């Protein structure tokens, strides 16, 4: 399943209304970016807005509306607000869980690790011990 979320921002600059929309593919964002850009920066770049312009400064003052979270993004959506910082902090754990799910599937024929919470905790603990 894709880890993604839709972002929408509407603002006015010099009498012109700008509506920016983009489905952010979070897997790609974390795979190809050394440091994760803020959502405002990502929207600006996808719509050809220079991040050193007055237009960008104005758009940064507006709130981004997030909707339709898919995959891990849905865990960080609360009352219509997407907690981007918590998502960034939780991303490494999400990646580990994906790897552990693959191990459980291939080695134990368990397709849904969430149905085996004790095993899931044990695998996470073993992973953490291996990283100390």
C-alpha positions, 0 to 999 in steps of 0.5 A: 500500500502506498504511503501518501497524503493529499495536500491543498493550499489556497491563498491570494497574492496581488489580487490573484487566487492560487490553489495548489494541490498535490498528492505527496508520495511519502515513500518517494519523499523519504527514499530520495530526499536527504532531508525531508522538505516541509510541505509548503516547500514541496507544494511550491516546487511542484507548482514552479514557485521559487522558494526565495520569492514574495509569493512563497513568503505569502503562501507560507503564512497559509495553512495546508489542508491535508486529506485522504491519507493512505498507509502509515500517513493515516496514523498521523492524521488527527481531526483533519490535521497531519502531524508532519513532524511526528510522521518524520520521527516515526518513519524509521520505525515504520520502515522496520515494521515493513521489514519485520512483516516481510520476515514474518511472511517469508519465515513464518507464513504470517501475512498479517503481523498485526494479528500477532501482537506478541510476536510483533513486539518480540520481533521489534525488541529483537531488532532493537537489541541488535541495534544496541 
